[in-house]
Amino acid sequence: MIRIAIIDDHAIVRAGLRQFFADQADFSVVAEAASGREAIEIVRRGDVDVIVLDIALPDQSGVETLAAIKARAPDLPVLIFTGYPEAHYAVSLLRQGASGYLNKDCDPEEIVKAIRIVSRGRKYLTESLADRLANGLREGGNTPPHEQLSERELQVFLRLAKGETVSHMANGMSLSVKTISTYRSRVLEKLALVSNSELTYYALKNGLIL
């Protein structure tokens, strides 16, 4: 039996997944959460084999939640299931430990297949994502600049793009203002930008925030 935790802030999405998974003889939904903090609590308790995680969460992004989950349980498979297209986040999140990435428009049978694969410790790549990764390699790493950001840089970038101040970030991420400022400088340099407003424009243009 594959024990699944569903992390999504929309109750209707959780209910739909729960009902669909109930038809799978080898699936058992053992936990649900609507926020990143609740997800971490589920991981602390253990007794789960696969996390199905949305990126858009109310208290912290799925990017940060993924990082926190992998820090506490490095071998726990996390399948990203989100409304954001693969092109926006998939490569970055796979690099940061996600076991797979699916858009919510996918065929329902695909998420069943993905869960079974990641539960065995393997990565799940859609054909389009596999092609994207292969093309990136063939083109010598010609990928969008944000895909080159480290895990922490991506977290800082997304918070800045949403208008969060450096001091507020330092509080929420348990880092010093100086450290956050250093990450901000690195992000601006890697993205060839000069201001927070340009970060916000870049994020909106690339569909990284709504």
MODELLER restraints for C-alpha pairs under 7 A, 6 or more apart:
rsr = mdl.restraints
at = mdl.atoms
rsr.add(forms.Gaussian(group=physical.xy_distance, feature=features.Distance(at['CA:1:A'], at['CA:26:A']), mean=4.62, stdev=0.5))
rsr.add(forms.Gaussian(group=physical.xy_distance, feature=features.Distance(at['CA:1:A'], at['CA:27:A']), mean=5.68, stdev=0.5))
rsr.add(forms.Gaussian(group=physical.xy_distance, feature=features.Distance(at['CA:1:A'], at['CA:28:A']), mean=6.62, stdev=0.5))
rsr.add(forms.Gaussian(group=physical.xy_distance, feature=features.Distance(at['CA:2:A'], at['CA:26:A']), mean=5.90, stdev=0.5))
rsr.add(forms.Gaussian(group=physical.xy_distance, feature=features.Distance(at['CA:2:A'], at['CA:27:A']), mean=4.94, stdev=0.5))
rsr.add(forms.Gaussian(group=physical.xy_distance, feature=features.Distance(at['CA:2:A'], at['CA:28:A']), mean=6.01, stdev=0.5))
rsr.add(forms.Gaussian(group=physical.xy_distance, feature=features.Distance(at['CA:2:A'], at['CA:49:A']), mean=5.99, stdev=0.5))
rsr.add(forms.Gaussian(group=physical.xy_distance, feature=features.Distance(at['CA:3:A'], at['CA:27:A']), mean=6.30, stdev=0.5))
rsr.add(forms.Gaussian(group=physical.xy_distance, feature=features.Distance(at['CA:3:A'], at['CA:28:A']), mean=4.94, stdev=0.5))
rsr.add(forms.Gaussian(group=physical.xy_distance, feature=features.Distance(at['CA:3:A'], at['CA:29:A']), mean=5.85, stdev=0.5))
rsr.add(forms.Gaussian(group=physical.xy_distance, feature=features.Distance(at['CA:3:A'], at['CA:30:A']), mean=5.91, stdev=0.5))
rsr.add(forms.Gaussian(group=physical.xy_distance, feature=features.Distance(at['CA:3:A'], at['CA:48:A']), mean=5.02, stdev=0.5))
rsr.add(forms.Gaussian(group=physical.xy_distance, feature=features.Distance(at['CA:3:A'], at['CA:49:A']), mean=4.98, stdev=0.5))
rsr.add(forms.Gaussian(group=physical.xy_distance, feature=features.Distance(at['CA:3:A'], at['CA:50:A']), mean=6.45, stdev=0.5))
rsr.add(forms.Gaussian(group=physical.xy_distance, feature=features.Distance(at['CA:4:A'], at['CA:28:A']), mean=5.98, stdev=0.5))
rsr.add(forms.Gaussian(group=physical.xy_distance, feature=features.Distance(at['CA:4:A'], at['CA:29:A']), mean=4.67, stdev=0.5))
rsr.add(forms.Gaussian(group=physical.xy_distance, feature=features.Distance(at['CA:4:A'], at['CA:30:A']), mean=5.76, stdev=0.5))
rsr.add(forms.Gaussian(group=physical.xy_distance, feature=features.Distance(at['CA:4:A'], at['CA:31:A']), mean=6.84, stdev=0.5))
rsr.add(forms.Gaussian(group=physical.xy_distance, feature=features.Distance(at['CA:4:A'], at['CA:48:A']), mean=5.84, stdev=0.5))
rsr.add(forms.Gaussian(group=physical.xy_distance, feature=features.Distance(at['CA:4:A'], at['CA:49:A']), mean=5.96, stdev=0.5))
rsr.add(forms.Gaussian(group=physical.xy_distance, feature=features.Distance(at['CA:4:A'], at['CA:50:A']), mean=4.98, stdev=0.5))
rsr.add(forms.Gaussian(group=physical.xy_distance, feature=features.Distance(at['CA:4:A'], at['CA:51:A']), mean=5.93, stdev=0.5))
rsr.add(forms.Gaussian(group=physical.xy_distance, feature=features.Distance(at['CA:5:A'], at['CA:29:A']), mean=5.94, stdev=0.5))
rsr.add(forms.Gaussian(group=physical.xy_distance, feature=features.Distance(at['CA:5:A'], at['CA:30:A']), mean=5.92, stdev=0.5))
rsr.add(forms.Gaussian(group=physical.xy_distance, feature=features.Distance(at['CA:5:A'], at['CA:31:A']), mean=4.58, stdev=0.5))
rsr.add(forms.Gaussian(group=physical.xy_distance, feature=features.Distance(at['CA:5:A'], at['CA:32:A']), mean=5.41, stdev=0.5))
rsr.add(forms.Gaussian(group=physical.xy_distance, feature=features.Distance(at['CA:5:A'], at['CA:48:A']), mean=6.59, stdev=0.5))
rsr.add(forms.Gaussian(group=physical.xy_distance, feature=features.Distance(at['CA:5:A'], at['CA:50:A']), mean=6.43, stdev=0.5))
rsr.add(forms.Gaussian(group=physical.xy_distance, feature=features.Distance(at['CA:5:A'], at['CA:51:A']), mean=4.93, stdev=0.5))
rsr.add(forms.Gaussian(group=physical.xy_distance, feature=features.Distance(at['CA:5:A'], at['CA:52:A']), mean=6.11, stdev=0.5))
rsr.add(forms.Gaussian(group=physical.xy_distance, feature=features.Distance(at['CA:6:A'], at['CA:14:A']), mean=6.48, stdev=0.5))
rsr.add(forms.Gaussian(group=physical.xy_distance, feature=features.Distance(at['CA:6:A'], at['CA:31:A']), mean=6.49, stdev=0.5))
rsr.add(forms.Gaussian(group=physical.xy_distance, feature=features.Distance(at['CA:6:A'], at['CA:32:A']), mean=4.76, stdev=0.5))
rsr.add(forms.Gaussian(group=physical.xy_distance, feature=features.Distance(at['CA:6:A'], at['CA:33:A']), mean=6.39, stdev=0.5))
rsr.add(forms.Gaussian(group=physical.xy_distance, feature=features.Distance(at['CA:6:A'], at['CA:51:A']), mean=6.18, stdev=0.5))
rsr.add(forms.Gaussian(group=physical.xy_distance, feature=features.Distance(at['CA:6:A'], at['CA:52:A']), mean=4.90, stdev=0.5))
rsr.add(forms.Gaussian(group=physical.xy_distance, feature=features.Distance(at['CA:6:A'], at['CA:53:A']), mean=6.39, stdev=0.5))
rsr.add(forms.Gaussian(group=physical.xy_distance, feature=features.Distance(at['CA:7:A'], at['CA:32:A']), mean=5.81, stdev=0.5))
rsr.add(forms.Gaussian(group=physical.xy_distance, feature=features.Distance(at['CA:7:A'], at['CA:33:A']), mean=4.79, stdev=0.5))
rsr.add(forms.Gaussian(group=physical.xy_distance, feature=features.Distance(at['CA:7:A'], at['CA:34:A']), mean=5.72, stdev=0.5))
rsr.add(forms.Gaussian(group=physical.xy_distance, feature=features.Distance(at['CA:7:A'], at['CA:35:A']), mean=6.89, stdev=0.5))
rsr.add(forms.Gaussian(group=physical.xy_distance, feature=features.Distance(at['CA:7:A'], at['CA:39:A']), mean=6.45, stdev=0.5))
rsr.add(forms.Gaussian(group=physical.xy_distance, feature=features.Distance(at['CA:7:A'], at['CA:52:A']), mean=5.96, stdev=0.5))
rsr.add(forms.Gaussian(group=physical.xy_distance, feature=features.Distance(at['CA:7:A'], at['CA:53:A']), mean=4.83, stdev=0.5))
rsr.add(forms.Gaussian(group=physical.xy_distance, feature=features.Distance(at['CA:7:A'], at['CA:54:A']), mean=6.17, stdev=0.5))
rsr.add(forms.Gaussian(group=physical.xy_distance, feature=features.Distance(at['CA:8:A'], at['CA:14:A']), mean=6.44, stdev=0.5))
rsr.add(forms.Gaussian(group=physical.xy_distance, feature=features.Distance(at['CA:8:A'], at['CA:33:A']), mean=6.38, stdev=0.5))
rsr.add(forms.Gaussian(group=physical.xy_distance, feature=features.Distance(at['CA:8:A'], at['CA:34:A']), mean=4.98, stdev=0.5))
rsr.add(forms.Gaussian(group=physical.xy_distance, feature=features.Distance(at['CA:8:A'], at['CA:35:A']), mean=6.97, stdev=0.5))
rsr.add(forms.Gaussian(group=physical.xy_distance, feature=features.Distance(at['CA:8:A'], at['CA:53:A']), mean=6.47, stdev=0.5))
rsr.add(forms.Gaussian(group=physical.xy_distance, feature=features.Distance(at['CA:8:A'], at['CA:54:A']), mean=5.35, stdev=0.5))
rsr.add(forms.Gaussian(group=physical.xy_distance, feature=features.Distance(at['CA:8:A'], at['CA:57:A']), mean=6.90, stdev=0.5))
rsr.add(forms.Gaussian(group=physical.xy_distance, feature=features.Distance(at['CA:9:A'], at['CA:34:A']), mean=3.98, stdev=0.5))
rsr.add(forms.Gaussian(group=physical.xy_distance, feature=features.Distance(at['CA:9:A'], at['CA:35:A']), mean=6.21, stdev=0.5))
rsr.add(forms.Gaussian(group=physical.xy_distance, feature=features.Distance(at['CA:9:A'], at['CA:57:A']), mean=5.96, stdev=0.5))
rsr.add(forms.Gaussian(group=physical.xy_distance, feature=features.Distance(at['CA:18:A'], at['CA:29:A']), mean=6.47, stdev=0.5))
rsr.add(forms.Gaussian(group=physical.xy_distance, feature=features.Distance(at['CA:21:A'], at['CA:27:A']), mean=6.04, stdev=0.5))
rsr.add(forms.Gaussian(group=physical.xy_distance, feature=features.Distance(at['CA:22:A'], at['CA:28:A']), mean=6.97, stdev=0.5))
rsr.add(forms.Gaussian(group=physical.xy_distance, feature=features.Distance(at['CA:33:A'], at['CA:39:A']), mean=5.82, stdev=0.5))
rsr.add(forms.Gaussian(group=physical.xy_distance, feature=features.Distance(at['CA:35:A'], at['CA:57:A']), mean=5.56, stdev=0.5))
rsr.add(forms.Gaussian(group=physical.xy_distance, feature=features.Distance(at['CA:35:A'], at['CA:58:A']), mean=6.11, stdev=0.5))
rsr.add(forms.Gaussian(group=physical.xy_distance, feature=features.Distance(at['CA:35:A'], at['CA:59:A']), mean=6.14, stdev=0.5))
rsr.add(forms.Gaussian(group=physical.xy_distance, feature=features.Distance(at['CA:36:A'], at['CA:57:A']), mean=6.53, stdev=0.5))
rsr.add(forms.Gaussian(group=physical.xy_distance, feature=features.Distance(at['CA:36:A'], at['CA:59:A']), mean=6.42, stdev=0.5))
rsr.add(forms.Gaussian(group=physical.xy_distance, feature=features.Distance(at['CA:36:A'], at['CA:60:A']), mean=5.87, stdev=0.5))
rsr.add(forms.Gaussian(group=physical.xy_distance, feature=features.Distance(at['CA:36:A'], at['CA:62:A']), mean=6.99, stdev=0.5))
rsr.add(forms.Gaussian(group=physical.xy_distance, feature=features.Distance(at['CA:36:A'], at['CA:65:A']), mean=5.32, stdev=0.5))
rsr.add(forms.Gaussian(group=physical.xy_distance, feature=features.Distance(at['CA:40:A'], at['CA:69:A']), mean=6.27, stdev=0.5))
rsr.add(forms.Gaussian(group=physical.xy_distance, feature=features.Distance(at['CA:43:A'], at['CA:69:A']), mean=6.88, stdev=0.5))
rsr.add(forms.Gaussian(group=physical.xy_distance, feature=features.Distance(at['CA:49:A'], at['CA:76:A']), mean=6.62, stdev=0.5))
rsr.add(forms.Gaussian(group=physical.xy_distance, feature=features.Distance(at['CA:49:A'], at['CA:119:A']), mean=6.45, stdev=0.5))
rsr.add(forms.Gaussian(group=physical.xy_distance, feature=features.Distance(at['CA:50:A'], at['CA:76:A']), mean=6.52, stdev=0.5))
rsr.add(forms.Gaussian(group=physical.xy_distance, feature=features.Distance(at['CA:50:A'], at['CA:77:A']), mean=5.14, stdev=0.5))
rsr.add(forms.Gaussian(group=physical.xy_distance, feature=features.Distance(at['CA:50:A'], at['CA:78:A']), mean=5.97, stdev=0.5))
rsr.add(forms.Gaussian(group=physical.xy_distance, feature=features.Distance(at['CA:50:A'], at['CA:119:A']), mean=6.12, stdev=0.5))
rsr.add(forms.Gaussian(group=physical.xy_distance, feature=features.Distance(at['CA:51:A'], at['CA:77:A']), mean=6.31, stdev=0.5))
rsr.add(forms.Gaussian(group=physical.xy_distance, feature=features.Distance(at['CA:51:A'], at['CA:78:A']), mean=4.70, stdev=0.5))
rsr.add(forms.Gaussian(group=physical.xy_distance, feature=features.Distance(at['CA:51:A'], at['CA:79:A']), mean=6.07, stdev=0.5))
rsr.add(forms.Gaussian(group=physical.xy_distance, feature=features.Distance(at['CA:52:A'], at['CA:78:A']), mean=6.02, stdev=0.5))
rsr.add(forms.Gaussian(group=physical.xy_distance, feature=features.Distance(at['CA:52:A'], at['CA:79:A']), mean=4.90, stdev=0.5))
rsr.add(forms.Gaussian(group=physical.xy_distance, feature=features.Distance(at['CA:52:A'], at['CA:80:A']), mean=5.95, stdev=0.5))
rsr.add(forms.Gaussian(group=physical.xy_distance, feature=features.Distance(at['CA:52:A'], at['CA:81:A']), mean=6.28, stdev=0.5))
rsr.add(forms.Gaussian(group=physical.xy_distance, feature=features.Distance(at['CA:53:A'], at['CA:78:A']), mean=6.75, stdev=0.5))
rsr.add(forms.Gaussian(group=physical.xy_distance, feature=features.Distance(at['CA:53:A'], at['CA:79:A']), mean=6.07, stdev=0.5))
rsr.add(forms.Gaussian(group=physical.xy_distance, feature=features.Distance(at['CA:53:A'], at['CA:80:A']), mean=4.85, stdev=0.5))
rsr.add(forms.Gaussian(group=physical.xy_distance, feature=features.Distance(at['CA:53:A'], at['CA:81:A']), mean=5.64, stdev=0.5))
rsr.add(forms.Gaussian(group=physical.xy_distance, feature=features.Distance(at['CA:54:A'], at['CA:62:A']), mean=6.09, stdev=0.5))
rsr.add(forms.Gaussian(group=physical.xy_distance, feature=features.Distance(at['CA:54:A'], at['CA:80:A']), mean=5.84, stdev=0.5))
rsr.add(forms.Gaussian(group=physical.xy_distance, feature=features.Distance(at['CA:54:A'], at['CA:81:A']), mean=5.12, stdev=0.5))
rsr.add(forms.Gaussian(group=physical.xy_distance, feature=features.Distance(at['CA:54:A'], at['CA:82:A']), mean=4.87, stdev=0.5))
rsr.add(forms.Gaussian(group=physical.xy_distance, feature=features.Distance(at['CA:55:A'], at['CA:61:A']), mean=5.86, stdev=0.5))
rsr.add(forms.Gaussian(group=physical.xy_distance, feature=features.Distance(at['CA:55:A'], at['CA:62:A']), mean=3.80, stdev=0.5))
rsr.add(forms.Gaussian(group=physical.xy_distance, feature=features.Distance(at['CA:55:A'], at['CA:63:A']), mean=6.45, stdev=0.5))
rsr.add(forms.Gaussian(group=physical.xy_distance, feature=features.Distance(at['CA:55:A'], at['CA:82:A']), mean=5.97, stdev=0.5))
rsr.add(forms.Gaussian(group=physical.xy_distance, feature=features.Distance(at['CA:56:A'], at['CA:62:A']), mean=5.97, stdev=0.5))
rsr.add(forms.Gaussian(group=physical.xy_distance, feature=features.Distance(at['CA:63:A'], at['CA:155:A']), mean=6.60, stdev=0.5))
rsr.add(forms.Gaussian(group=physical.xy_distance, feature=features.Distance(at['CA:64:A'], at['CA:155:A']), mean=6.28, stdev=0.5))
rsr.add(forms.Gaussian(group=physical.xy_distance, feature=features.Distance(at['CA:70:A'], at['CA:97:A']), mean=6.85, stdev=0.5))
rsr.add(forms.Gaussian(group=physical.xy_distance, feature=features.Distance(at['CA:77:A'], at['CA:98:A']), mean=6.98, stdev=0.5))
rsr.add(forms.Gaussian(group=physical.xy_distance, feature=features.Distance(at['CA:77:A'], at['CA:99:A']), mean=5.59, stdev=0.5))
rsr.add(forms.Gaussian(group=physical.xy_distance, feature=features.Distance(at['CA:77:A'], at['CA:118:A']), mean=5.97, stdev=0.5))
rsr.add(forms.Gaussian(group=physical.xy_distance, feature=features.Distance(at['CA:77:A'], at['CA:119:A']), mean=6.41, stdev=0.5))
rsr.add(forms.Gaussian(group=physical.xy_distance, feature=features.Distance(at['CA:77:A'], at['CA:121:A']), mean=6.87, stdev=0.5))
rsr.add(forms.Gaussian(group=physical.xy_distance, feature=features.Distance(at['CA:78:A'], at['CA:98:A']), mean=5.24, stdev=0.5))
rsr.add(forms.Gaussian(group=physical.xy_distance, feature=features.Distance(at['CA:78:A'], at['CA:99:A']), mean=5.39, stdev=0.5))
rsr.add(forms.Gaussian(group=physical.xy_distance, feature=features.Distance(at['CA:79:A'], at['CA:98:A']), mean=6.17, stdev=0.5))
rsr.add(forms.Gaussian(group=physical.xy_distance, feature=features.Distance(at['CA:79:A'], at['CA:99:A']), mean=5.49, stdev=0.5))
rsr.add(forms.Gaussian(group=physical.xy_distance, feature=features.Distance(at['CA:79:A'], at['CA:100:A']), mean=4.85, stdev=0.5))
rsr.add(forms.Gaussian(group=physical.xy_distance, feature=features.Distance(at['CA:79:A'], at['CA:101:A']), mean=5.90, stdev=0.5))
rsr.add(forms.Gaussian(group=physical.xy_distance, feature=features.Distance(at['CA:80:A'], at['CA:98:A']), mean=6.87, stdev=0.5))
rsr.add(forms.Gaussian(group=physical.xy_distance, feature=features.Distance(at['CA:80:A'], at['CA:100:A']), mean=6.04, stdev=0.5))
rsr.add(forms.Gaussian(group=physical.xy_distance, feature=features.Distance(at['CA:80:A'], at['CA:101:A']), mean=4.60, stdev=0.5))
rsr.add(forms.Gaussian(group=physical.xy_distance, feature=features.Distance(at['CA:80:A'], at['CA:102:A']), mean=6.04, stdev=0.5))
rsr.add(forms.Gaussian(group=physical.xy_distance, feature=features.Distance(at['CA:81:A'], at['CA:101:A']), mean=6.15, stdev=0.5))
rsr.add(forms.Gaussian(group=physical.xy_distance, feature=features.Distance(at['CA:81:A'], at['CA:102:A']), mean=4.93, stdev=0.5))
rsr.add(forms.Gaussian(group=physical.xy_distance, feature=features.Distance(at['CA:81:A'], at['CA:103:A']), mean=5.77, stdev=0.5))
rsr.add(forms.Gaussian(group=physical.xy_distance, feature=features.Distance(at['CA:81:A'], at['CA:104:A']), mean=6.16, stdev=0.5))
rsr.add(forms.Gaussian(group=physical.xy_distance, feature=features.Distance(at['CA:82:A'], at['CA:102:A']), mean=6.53, stdev=0.5))
rsr.add(forms.Gaussian(group=physical.xy_distance, feature=features.Distance(at['CA:82:A'], at['CA:103:A']), mean=5.12, stdev=0.5))
rsr.add(forms.Gaussian(group=physical.xy_distance, feature=features.Distance(at['CA:82:A'], at['CA:104:A']), mean=5.42, stdev=0.5))
rsr.add(forms.Gaussian(group=physical.xy_distance, feature=features.Distance(at['CA:83:A'], at['CA:103:A']), mean=5.45, stdev=0.5))
rsr.add(forms.Gaussian(group=physical.xy_distance, feature=features.Distance(at['CA:83:A'], at['CA:104:A']), mean=5.25, stdev=0.5))
rsr.add(forms.Gaussian(group=physical.xy_distance, feature=features.Distance(at['CA:84:A'], at['CA:103:A']), mean=6.41, stdev=0.5))
rsr.add(forms.Gaussian(group=physical.xy_distance, feature=features.Distance(at['CA:85:A'], at['CA:103:A']), mean=5.97, stdev=0.5))
rsr.add(forms.Gaussian(group=physical.xy_distance, feature=features.Distance(at['CA:86:A'], at['CA:103:A']), mean=6.84, stdev=0.5))
rsr.add(forms.Gaussian(group=physical.xy_distance, feature=features.Distance(at['CA:86:A'], at['CA:129:A']), mean=6.94, stdev=0.5))
rsr.add(forms.Gaussian(group=physical.xy_distance, feature=features.Distance(at['CA:88:A'], at['CA:206:A']), mean=6.63, stdev=0.5))
rsr.add(forms.Gaussian(group=physical.xy_distance, feature=features.Distance(at['CA:88:A'], at['CA:207:A']), mean=6.36, stdev=0.5))
rsr.add(forms.Gaussian(group=physical.xy_distance, feature=features.Distance(at['CA:88:A'], at['CA:208:A']), mean=6.11, stdev=0.5))
rsr.add(forms.Gaussian(group=physical.xy_distance, feature=features.Distance(at['CA:90:A'], at['CA:101:A']), mean=5.91, stdev=0.5))
rsr.add(forms.Gaussian(group=physical.xy_distance, feature=features.Distance(at['CA:91:A'], at['CA:147:A']), mean=6.69, stdev=0.5))
rsr.add(forms.Gaussian(group=physical.xy_distance, feature=features.Distance(at['CA:92:A'], at['CA:147:A']), mean=5.20, stdev=0.5))
rsr.add(forms.Gaussian(group=physical.xy_distance, feature=features.Distance(at['CA:94:A'], at['CA:100:A']), mean=6.72, stdev=0.5))
rsr.add(forms.Gaussian(group=physical.xy_distance, feature=features.Distance(at['CA:96:A'], at['CA:151:A']), mean=6.30, stdev=0.5))
rsr.add(forms.Gaussian(group=physical.xy_distance, feature=features.Distance(at['CA:99:A'], at['CA:118:A']), mean=6.04, stdev=0.5))
rsr.add(forms.Gaussian(group=physical.xy_distance, feature=features.Distance(at['CA:99:A'], at['CA:123:A']), mean=4.77, stdev=0.5))
rsr.add(forms.Gaussian(group=physical.xy_distance, feature=features.Distance(at['CA:99:A'], at['CA:124:A']), mean=6.21, stdev=0.5))
rsr.add(forms.Gaussian(group=physical.xy_distance, feature=features.Distance(at['CA:100:A'], at['CA:123:A']), mean=5.77, stdev=0.5))
rsr.add(forms.Gaussian(group=physical.xy_distance, feature=features.Distance(at['CA:100:A'], at['CA:124:A']), mean=4.66, stdev=0.5))
rsr.add(forms.Gaussian(group=physical.xy_distance, feature=features.Distance(at['CA:100:A'], at['CA:125:A']), mean=6.04, stdev=0.5))
rsr.add(forms.Gaussian(group=physical.xy_distance, feature=features.Distance(at['CA:114:A'], at['CA:124:A']), mean=5.75, stdev=0.5))
rsr.add(forms.Gaussian(group=physical.xy_distance, feature=features.Distance(at['CA:117:A'], at['CA:124:A']), mean=6.43, stdev=0.5))
rsr.add(forms.Gaussian(group=physical.xy_distance, feature=features.Distance(at['CA:118:A'], at['CA:124:A']), mean=6.29, stdev=0.5))
rsr.add(forms.Gaussian(group=physical.xy_distance, feature=features.Distance(at['CA:136:A'], at['CA:142:A']), mean=5.70, stdev=0.5))
rsr.add(forms.Gaussian(group=physical.xy_distance, feature=features.Distance(at['CA:136:A'], at['CA:143:A']), mean=6.12, stdev=0.5))
rsr.add(forms.Gaussian(group=physical.xy_distance, feature=features.Distance(at['CA:145:A'], at['CA:190:A']), mean=6.73, stdev=0.5))
rsr.add(forms.Gaussian(group=physical.xy_distance, feature=features.Distance(at['CA:145:A'], at['CA:191:A']), mean=5.62, stdev=0.5))
rsr.add(forms.Gaussian(group=physical.xy_distance, feature=features.Distance(at['CA:146:A'], at['CA:191:A']), mean=6.75, stdev=0.5))
rsr.add(forms.Gaussian(group=physical.xy_distance, feature=features.Distance(at['CA:153:A'], at['CA:183:A']), mean=5.85, stdev=0.5))
rsr.add(forms.Gaussian(group=physical.xy_distance, feature=features.Distance(at['CA:153:A'], at['CA:187:A']), mean=6.18, stdev=0.5))
rsr.add(forms.Gaussian(group=physical.xy_distance, feature=features.Distance(at['CA:156:A'], at['CA:183:A']), mean=6.88, stdev=0.5))
rsr.add(forms.Gaussian(group=physical.xy_distance, feature=features.Distance(at['CA:156:A'], at['CA:184:A']), mean=6.78, stdev=0.5))
rsr.add(forms.Gaussian(group=physical.xy_distance, feature=features.Distance(at['CA:157:A'], at['CA:187:A']), mean=6.54, stdev=0.5))
rsr.add(forms.Gaussian(group=physical.xy_distance, feature=features.Distance(at['CA:160:A'], at['CA:196:A']), mean=6.48, stdev=0.5))
rsr.add(forms.Gaussian(group=physical.xy_distance, feature=features.Distance(at['CA:161:A'], at['CA:196:A']), mean=6.62, stdev=0.5))
rsr.add(forms.Gaussian(group=physical.xy_distance, feature=features.Distance(at['CA:161:A'], at['CA:199:A']), mean=5.36, stdev=0.5))
rsr.add(forms.Gaussian(group=physical.xy_distance, feature=features.Distance(at['CA:161:A'], at['CA:200:A']), mean=4.07, stdev=0.5))
rsr.add(forms.Gaussian(group=physical.xy_distance, feature=features.Distance(at['CA:161:A'], at['CA:203:A']), mean=6.41, stdev=0.5))
rsr.add(forms.Gaussian(group=physical.xy_distance, feature=features.Distance(at['CA:162:A'], at['CA:200:A']), mean=6.65, stdev=0.5))
rsr.add(forms.Gaussian(group=physical.xy_distance, feature=features.Distance(at['CA:166:A'], at['CA:177:A']), mean=6.31, stdev=0.5))
rsr.add(forms.Gaussian(group=physical.xy_distance, feature=features.Distance(at['CA:166:A'], at['CA:180:A']), mean=6.36, stdev=0.5))
rsr.add(forms.Gaussian(group=physical.xy_distance, feature=features.Distance(at['CA:166:A'], at['CA:181:A']), mean=6.85, stdev=0.5))
rsr.add(forms.Gaussian(group=physical.xy_distance, feature=features.Distance(at['CA:167:A'], at['CA:177:A']), mean=5.79, stdev=0.5))
rsr.add(forms.Gaussian(group=physical.xy_distance, feature=features.Distance(at['CA:170:A'], at['CA:176:A']), mean=5.39, stdev=0.5))
rsr.add(forms.Gaussian(group=physical.xy_distance, feature=features.Distance(at['CA:170:A'], at['CA:177:A']), mean=5.38, stdev=0.5))
rsr.add(forms.Gaussian(group=physical.xy_distance, feature=features.Distance(at['CA:170:A'], at['CA:180:A']), mean=6.28, stdev=0.5))
rsr.add(forms.Gaussian(group=physical.xy_distance, feature=features.Distance(at['CA:188:A'], at['CA:194:A']), mean=5.94, stdev=0.5))
rsr.add(forms.Gaussian(group=physical.xy_distance, feature=features.Distance(at['CA:193:A'], at['CA:199:A']), mean=6.94, stdev=0.5))
rsr.add(forms.Gaussian(group=physical.xy_distance, feature=features.Distance(at['CA:203:A'], at['CA:209:A']), mean=5.84, stdev=0.5))
rsr.add(forms.Gaussian(group=physical.xy_distance, feature=features.Distance(at['CA:204:A'], at['CA:210:A']), mean=6.58, stdev=0.5))
